[in-house]
Amino acid sequence: QVQLVESGGGLVQAGGSLSLSCAASGRIFSIRDVAWYRQAPGKQREWVATIYSDASTEYFDSVKGRFTISRDDARNTVYLQMNSLKPEDTAVYYCNAQIDSLGTYYSDFWGQGTQVTVAS
């Protein structure tokens, strides 16, 4: 059984920084691609960043240069370092991961989300 748990959210002033973690637990053989998404109040969920198994990354334009996604496969954890935060970054942040539990096939998993609030 696999679980993803996001942590690190909180309240921060505009221009500040926050680091989010997405930790996978349970039976894990391999983690392929991991992405961060966010959902602001009254809006649909949007993609933020992706880190692939080879550690290459992609970012949504509005967070380029401010956010950094990274992974520590030894700890089954992915991070999202967020700098120069803006009020429009306020949202619940979710991680999404492709995880192979048994060494046979990958399945898609979502965490429960962590709230990030950036004060204006």
Number of C-alpha atoms within 10 A of each C-alpha: 7 14 15 21 17 22 18 16 18 14 14 18 14 17 14 14 17 18 16 23 22 28 19 22 14 10 13 16 13 18 19 17 19 27 24 25 19 23 19 17 10 7 9 8 15 14 16 23 23 24 22 17 15 8 14 11 16 14 19 13 9 11 17 12 11 14 21 19 24 20 19 11 13 6 10 15 19 23 23 23 16 20 17 15 23 20 15 13 20 20 22 18 27 27 29 20 24 19 22 18 17 11 10 8 11 17 12 12 15 20 19 14 22 21 20 22 21 21 16 11
